[in-house]
Amino acid sequence: MSTEEILKAIKEGLFDGELSESKESTNKAVQEKVDTAQILNDAIMPAIKDIGESMEEGDFFMPEVKIAAKALQAVAEILRAHVIGEDLANYTAPKWMGEGDIDDIGIYLKKIEEEGRGLSAQEQMGIMDMIAIGLDTHEFAPCKIQAKESDKN
């Protein structure tokens, strides 16, 4: 399996929320000694962006996003030691920074991916952990739905 095929499998596994496929592909990338920055830039960050776009377009909803977040957490577990290295004992994932209601999550994920492109692998690892943990544990406010009572004439 080529590096491009492995990266594609990671990206697709994350997007589809396929936990076992995501883990297997990530383990394969580590075994093949694929650069962690390449895994982050060419597989993980694009998957996060695609998830955000799908949510923004109404193709994904919170259940799909939370399933993808579980796969993202599994991938993070595999990569964390390789990315953070010796300072792993002092590493803490950043707190979820997404604001607004559930409708804003897609926009936020796309923004994070764009901003993460120029960051180091360690900083991207923090973003990945923040997203995975934040989406998995955060309780999002329901969509703002306003009901209007009809006049009973």
Rosetta blueprint (number, residue, H / E / L):
1 M L
2 S L
3 T H
4 E H
5 E H
6 I H
7 L H
8 K H
9 A H
10 I H
11 K H
12 E H
13 G H
14 L H
15 F H
16 D H
17 G L
18 E L
19 L H
20 S H
21 E H
22 S H
23 K H
24 E H
25 S H
26 T H
27 N H
28 K H
29 A H
30 V H
31 Q H
32 E L
33 K L
34 V L
35 D L
36 T H
37 A H
38 Q H
39 I H
40 L H
41 N H
42 D H
43 A H
44 I H
45 M H
46 P H
47 A H
48 I H
49 K H
50 D H
51 I H
52 G H
53 E H
54 S H
55 M H
56 E H
57 E L
58 G L
59 D L
60 F L
61 F L
62 M H
63 P H
64 E H
65 V H
66 K H
67 I H
68 A H
69 A H
70 K H
71 A H
72 L H
73 Q H
74 A H
75 V H
76 A H
77 E H
78 I H
79 L H
80 R H
81 A H
82 H H
83 V H
84 I H
85 G H
86 E H
87 D H
88 L H
89 A H
90 N H
91 Y L
92 T L
93 A L
94 P L
95 K L
96 W L
97 M L
98 G L
99 E L
100 G L
101 D L
102 I H
103 D H
104 D H
105 I H
106 G H
107 I H
108 Y H
109 L H
110 K H
111 K H
112 I H
113 E H
114 E H
115 E H
116 G H
117 R L
118 G L
119 L L
120 S L
121 A H
122 Q H
123 E H
124 Q H
125 M H
126 G H
127 I H
128 M H
129 D H
130 M H
131 I H
132 A H
133 I H
134 G H
135 L H
136 D H
137 T H
138 H L
139 E L
140 F L
141 A L
142 P L
143 C L
144 K L
145 I L
146 Q L
147 A L
148 K L
149 E L
150 S L
151 D L
152 K L
153 N L
